[in-house]
Amino acid sequence: MAHPRSVEIRPYDRERDAAGLYESKLAFERGLGENTGSDEKAATYEGKLTDAYRERWLDWVDRCVDDDPRCVTVAVDGNAGGERGGGDALVGYAFVLPERLAMVWDAAVLNELYVAPAYRGTGVADDLIDAALALAADQDLPLDRLVLDVDPANGRAKTFYERHGFESWGEMVARPLDDA
């Protein structure tokens, strides 16, 4: 399915996109916390979303984009801001870690992919994953694959990634560091 004609898929530009990217990041994080776990998980994800976190995250995005301008791809709707009096609205993004971090998983890493609820099922996510796969294919990787973490409770995401040829490849586990 093709995305709405008013949606442009392009590399992230801090000047134009930082505010919209962070709003999408907030929705991504809140969705992880609220939709894929307990109240405790939701509180943990919400608790980190401070102004200091915003600055650290956007600075990190800038460092990644300095390494590879294509590592953050945004979906921008030129017609979405009409009622709000604005113009473009960022409605999704894909964030692939730059090649220098490929040794983290011995593969390309899709750090995040998010599409605003109103744009899900329109093809925007398909275009973003295509951009992520194209970037990963251009990276010099120990293993020729793109990896990501999907919460088992997120059936919609699992179905999306399976449709794009992803399959289970291990399981991520975690523990709090404050219990050390």
GITARA-V571893 format. One record per run of one state. SS is the DSSP state (H for helix, E for strand, L for the rest). FROM is the first residue (numbers start at 1). TO is the last residue. If there is no record, write none. Layout:
ss-><SS SS>
from-><FROM FROM>
to-><TO TO>
This chain:
ss-><L E L H L H L H L E L E L H L E L H L H L E L H L H L>
from-><1 7 12 14 36 39 48 51 68 72 78 89 97 99 105 108 116 117 120 124 139 146 148 155 164 177 180>
to-><6 11 13 35 38 47 50 67 71 77 88 96 98 104 107 115 116 119 123 138 145 147 154 163 176 179 180>
